[in-house]
Structure formats: C-alpha cells, structure tokens
Amino acid sequence: MTQPKPVLIVGAGPTGLTLACDLLRRGISFRIIDQSESATTVSKAIVIHARTLELLENMGIVEPFLENGLPVRGTNFYAGGKRIVHLNMDEIESHYKYALAIPQSKTEELLTNVLSASGVKVDRPFELVDFSQTADSVLATIKNLETGAEEKLEYSYLAGCDGAHSRTRKTLGFSFEGAEYEELFGAADVACDIEGDEMSGYLSEHGNVIFFPFGDGRFRIIFELPHDNPRINGRPVDENVPITLELVEDVVKERVGRSIKIEDPHWLSWFKVHRRFADGYRKGRVFILGDAAHIHSPVGGVGMNTGMQDSINLGWKLALCLKGLSDDSLLDTYEEERKKVGQSVLKGTHMATKFVTFRHPVAVNLRNSLMHILSSQELVQQRILRSGSLTGVSYRSSSLSSECHPPIDDSLGRTLRLSDDDGEEKPGLGAWIEFARAPVAGDRALDGDCRNEKGEERRLCQYLSSERFQMLLFDGFVASPDGYQGFKRIEDHVNKYFKNLIDVHVIVPEANGVLDLPNYTSVIYDFDRILHKTYGASSECLYLIRPDGYIGFRSQPASLDELVKYLSGVFVLSAVGS
Ligand SMILES: Cc1cc2nc3c(=O)[nH]c(=O)nc-3n(C[C@H](O)[C@H](O)[C@H](O)COP(=O)(O)OP(=O)(O)OC[C@H]3O[C@@H](n4cnc5c(N)ncnc54)[C@H](O)[C@@H]3O)c2cc1C
C-alpha cells in the first residue's frame, strides 16, 4: 500500500497542537504550520476543565499539566457584601474534581513539548494562503513569511485550526454568523494581596469583577466596562487608553467594596467578546476546528476546551480513514457530533453572559436572589458543574451511538437477575432498570476504582488506552460458567478479526482467585462492585468505548451479533480482516 500523504494542520494554538499530539500517537504523518514567528506568551484561556483533563489522561499526557497548574476547587459569587453562591467542585463526577488554572501559553508549551519529544516541530512562520481540493487530496499554497517564498504541496486532509479569522473557513465559504457583545471587558494578570485558591466573582450595580487564582498569589482579574455608562469609580474611562494598575484598583474598590493591593502586572488588556458559529465544519477533505468554527464569551472558560475536544473527536476518525480501516462516512460524524456541542456551548455561554451582565437594579436584585436560591439546590448545582466542567458533553443522538437492550416486557415477571432456562443470561426487571439508568451510548465512559490481579488499587481509566476501542465485558453479580464461555467467544472473535483495533477487558465482581476464569487477555477485579454499579451491570452486559472515551455501543446481555453489526458501521470489514 502506498503511504498516504500527510495531514496539514493550519494553526498551532491549543486546537491545532492537540490534534497534532493525537495524530502523532496514532502514527499518522502530518505537518503543522503557524503564521506567527513564535508561540503566544499571553495567558488568554486560563482554565482546563475536568473533561479535557480526562481526555489528556486518555492520551497519556496529563501529568505535566497537573504539575504546572493549580486545582481550583470552588466558585463563589458575592453581592451586597454577602456570599450568594458557593459551588464546591468536589461534586464533579470525575477523578478531576476541580478546574485546573493554567495559562494558555503554558498549555501550548506543554503540548509543543509532547511534539518535540518525538522530533516534531511547528513550522513557523508559514501562512496558509489558499487551497483547492480533489477527491484524493488537498493542494495547499503556503507562504514562508521569512523569505516570502510560496510553495504548493499536496496533503491528504487539511485541518483548519486557524482561529477566529480562519482563512480555511473563509476559503470553504462557510458563514460565521453571530454578534459582538456590547460590553468591553478588561483582563489583568496581577499579584493580589488576597487569600484563597477559589474563584470569586463580585456582582454590583456598577458591573462585575472576577478573580481567578493562578497560585503563588497571582490572579486573573476580569471586569466589564458598561457600554451605556463607561465609568469606573465615577470617572469616565476611554477604552482607547490602555488599562493601568490604578484603573484595576479602582474597579476592585468600586465592585468589591474595599481596596486590595494589586501589583506586578504580566498582562493588562481590553478585549471585545463575540459569539459566532460556522454553518459547516467539513467540506470534502477540509475541516475546521476550535475558534475557526465557534467563538463564544469567556464566561465559563470553555472556548479553548471545546476546541481541544474538537481535535480529540476528529483525530481517531482521521487515523482510521488514513489507514484504510474506515470509510469516508466516519468523517461526517465529526461535524454531526461537534456542531451540536459547539451550538450548545454557544447557547449556554450566551445565557450566562446575559445573566451576569444585567444592569437594571430590579433585574440585578432578582438575578441575585435567583442565583442564591437556585445554586443551593443540589440538582441545579450538579447541572452547573456538569456543563461547566464539560463532563456533560454527550453524543447520544449521533449515528455512531447505538445500543441493544431488549424491551422491558422481556424482563417483566423475572425477579432474578439472570435466567438460564434457554442457556442465556437474561436480565431480571431490576437489572433491566439499572442498565437503563446507567451511562448510555454516546455518553462519556465513567471512571471508577477497581483492582488489578495483585489486588492493588487502580482506576478503570488507567486500563483504557485511547489508541484503540476498548471493550468492557461485565460479568454481572451472578457468576455463570456459560457466561464466561460466551465472553471467551466474544474475545476470540475480536482478537481474530479486530486485532490491534479493540482491547477486551472482562470485569468480574470479585477479587483475583475467587472465580475459575478462562484465560482472558485482561481481567479487571471489581471487588467493591463500584464499576458494576456505575455501569448498571448487575446482569451481564457489554460496553464498547470509542478511542475518544465515549461509549459507542452497549448491549444487555453481551451480544456478539449486535456488536459485529455495530462494528460494520465503523470499520470497512474487508479491510480489518472480517
Ligand atoms: C482574553 C481571553 C480570555 C479567554 N479565556 C478563556 C478561558 O478561560 N477558557 C477557555 O477555554 N477559552 C478562553 N479564551 C478563548 C481561547 O483563548 C480560544 O478559544 C483559544 O485560543 C482557541 O484556540 P485555537 O487553537 O482554536 O485558536 P487560536 O488560539 O486563535 O490559534 C490559531 C492559530 O492559527 C494561526 N493562524 C491563523 N491563520 C493562519 C494561517 N492562514 N496560516 C497559518 N497559521 C494561521 C494563528 O497564528 C494562531 O496561532 C479566552 C480568549 C481571550 C481572548
């Protein structure tokens, strides 16, 4: 087979670098270019959320981020001198029960280190000038901005990670509808004489101010300048005049209600905020990702995270297609899945921005009371944490999400958890309901504690390599030798026809040595039954997890036929050997 042409990644911001790291470990050849002479030195996006940390762990590169970031474990809002909201991030359903504060410049540096450790470097300063495409390739015109020389080169695919002003998007002819918010925002990265490592927002009738901690006494302060009355502490403010430390001190005094010592600025800047959305994410062999496809208000800090997750969604799909193992239709699911996520992030951040920038005194009072009441409700807290940490992102309606769960009638009247009257394990009513309430196809795979064969503590996610699909075969609470043989048949089939594409793990609700098991490749011991409960697996079932950590398929009981039917929609069966 001839080697496929490399992928061209345009833009070495967080989105392009994440895609490059993902393609690198999948053995896909690519070139990454950026028009800037050097990487950004400003902090811009300052938070990596729980879901992105999970995905970085899945890629095997989370450690340097954890070493360089500060876990922020709580959020507070104050109004009228009182705390009206306290959100404890301990309630996030993730191993990462916090938002990691880390400047965007550091995030980009750490991703670049992953590439350079394998000898890959970002080509700078090279600008994508133009491109055209055929059925087989993309012909890109790239300009060396140092010498002025232009080159035309062929690539297999082009990934436009080229930011809000994306040349890729414009050349594809996608629109970027939306609007600019009226408010002007100010950002200051400074040292502050305040304690604490939680985020604090102060809501006042003059406008709001937010302190986000970086550690070592440093904070990002964000505030807005009201468009209808651009004054701070009674003094008119000209947005054309750069922000000074004195101005930031005045903002704080006006909105917090007391003076705070602020010094050592690393970055002071005004910025306008837009909300815009591209009407397409893919045309032929060209994709747009990250800010090229969607930009939103920084409220919630999800912009960069959403871009990085676009890349993780596309990476494995590109790799399978380039290896000839999947066909082009798999790539359509990138737009199908990520466009919906982008739209919902845009809607959520827009509502939150409108909510926190109310100015009318009656609306402000109402808002503050509502925030106080709603945020103390456990259900509301969970919803806020799920959407804020992006752990609620799901592809339930995707054509790649499928499940096989016989109708509830089959389980009615069966009180036991299994029935072997026809030699097959079948769920009783309780087990049926537990499975129905567990994560469904399209949801992210949940983590949980378990043990290895030596009885040592592990987490499920430590078993799940993102280079391949991961299959979890849950034993259920009632051991049956027939069930074990059924699992062995599934494992043998997968190892024969999907070798190196799917890893199989059998999960048993006991410690090692209790059960007489066939010789499986990987057994996970769920002695405390945490995983069985998390996955609603009191009766035998199967989960197939995609390389990006989302459940693609599940069935109760484990069904080889249904599994193969699902896999025939993902892989070209003749290419994988089936
Ligand atoms: C003040 C501020 C605060 C923010 N805070 C947060 C936050 O807390 N959390 C969060 O998640 N997000 C935040 N964001 C948003 C975040 O910075 C962006 O979402 C993120 O940078 C998008 O990454 P990207 O890689 O998609 O695009 P970019 O970072 O814009 O990178 C695009 C890259 O493409 C290059 N490029 C462009 N055109 C070409 C071309 N023709 N040829 C070659 N190269 C090209 C550019 O040089 C650039 O390096 C903030 C943004 C701002 C401005």
The ligand as an ORCA input file, in Angstrom:
! r2SCAN-3c Opt
* xyz 0 1
  C      -8.905     37.337     26.963
  C      -9.313     35.954     26.631
  C      -9.612     35.074     27.651
  C     -10.004     33.784     27.369
  N     -10.264     32.913     28.395
  C     -10.585     31.627     28.123
  C     -10.735     30.664     29.171
  O     -10.598     30.974     30.350
  N     -11.016     29.372     28.824
  C     -11.159     28.981     27.517
  O     -11.404     27.789     27.268
  N     -11.010     29.874     26.496
  C     -10.713     31.176     26.770
  N     -10.478     32.064     25.752
  C     -10.605     31.591     24.364
  C      -9.329     30.892     23.909
  O      -8.206     31.728     24.004
  C      -9.533     30.434     22.482
  O     -10.734     29.700     22.431
  C      -8.365     29.566     22.002
  O      -7.193     30.299     21.840
  C      -8.730     28.950     20.654
  O      -7.691     28.131     20.251
  P      -7.494     27.803     18.713
  O      -6.278     26.951     18.667
  O      -8.750     27.286     18.143
  O      -7.238     29.201     18.013
  P      -6.070     30.241     18.275
  O      -5.554     30.154     19.648
  O      -6.560     31.551     17.790
  O      -4.905     29.736     17.320
  C      -4.976     29.873     15.918
  C      -3.561     29.833     15.372
  O      -3.641     29.808     13.960
  C      -2.639     30.644     13.414
  N      -3.105     31.051     12.086
  C      -4.183     31.818     11.788
  N      -4.324     31.943     10.447
  C      -3.302     31.248      9.885
  C      -2.896     30.994      8.543
  N      -3.582     31.462      7.473
  N      -1.783     30.249      8.319
  C      -1.080     29.754      9.376
  N      -1.419     29.971     10.663
  C      -2.527     30.682     10.925
  C      -2.529     31.782     14.407
  O      -1.255     32.398     14.346
  C      -2.758     31.070     15.734
  O      -1.552     30.669     16.345
  C     -10.097     33.366     26.011
  C      -9.791     34.258     24.973
  C      -9.393     35.536     25.272
  C      -9.058     36.464     24.155
*
